Amino acid sequence: MARTVVDIDDDALAAAAIELGTTTKVDTVNRALSLVGSRSERLAVLEALRTADDDLGDAPVMADAWR
């Protein structure tokens, strides 16, 4: 892991830590970078689910789904 010195907005870092549930600056920055880095993969999964050829939009199938 490389050591890099950067200026970070304290308010943004605090908000990110709350959102991510992290307790240290290092954990917050690393978790945020990881999430941003994997964003396109998560979006691709959501798009695959959205466009999946399934029976969820078929009213008769769904009417019988819970019987």
C-alpha positions in Angstrom: 0.0 0.0 0.0 1.4 3.4 -1.0 1.4 6.3 1.4 0.0 9.5 -0.2 -0.4 12.9 1.4 -3.6 14.7 0.4 -5.8 17.4 1.7 -9.3 16.1 2.5 -12.4 18.0 3.3 -13.1 17.2 7.0 -16.8 17.6 6.7 -17.0 15.3 3.6 -14.7 12.8 5.4 -16.9 12.8 8.5 -20.1 12.4 6.4 -18.5 9.5 4.5 -17.5 7.8 7.8 -21.0 8.0 9.1 -22.4 6.7 5.9 -19.9 3.9 5.6 -19.8 3.0 9.3 -16.0 3.5 9.5 -14.1 4.8 12.5 -10.7 5.8 11.0 -9.7 8.1 8.2 -7.7 5.4 6.5 -10.7 3.0 6.7 -13.1 5.7 5.4 -10.9 6.6 2.4 -10.1 3.0 1.5 -13.8 2.0 1.7 -14.9 4.9 -0.3 -12.3 4.3 -3.0 -13.3 0.6 -3.1 -17.0 1.5 -3.5 -16.3 4.0 -6.3 -14.0 1.5 -8.0 -16.6 -1.3 -8.0 -19.5 1.0 -9.0 -19.6 0.0 -12.6 -19.8 -3.7 -11.7 -22.7 -3.1 -9.3 -24.5 -1.0 -12.0 -24.0 -3.8 -14.5 -25.6 -6.3 -12.2 -28.6 -4.0 -11.6 -29.0 -3.5 -15.4 -28.8 -7.3 -15.9 -31.6 -7.7 -13.3 -33.6 -4.9 -14.9 -33.5 -6.4 -18.4 -33.7 -10.1 -17.4 -36.2 -12.1 -19.3 -38.3 -13.3 -16.3 -41.9 -13.8 -15.3 -42.1 -10.9 -12.8 -44.0 -8.8 -15.2 -46.4 -11.5 -16.1 -49.6 -10.9 -14.1 -51.1 -14.4 -14.3 -47.8 -16.0 -13.3 -47.4 -13.6 -10.4 -51.0 -14.2 -9.3 -50.2 -17.9 -8.8 -46.7 -17.3 -7.3 -47.8 -17.3 -3.7 -50.2 -20.3 -3.9 
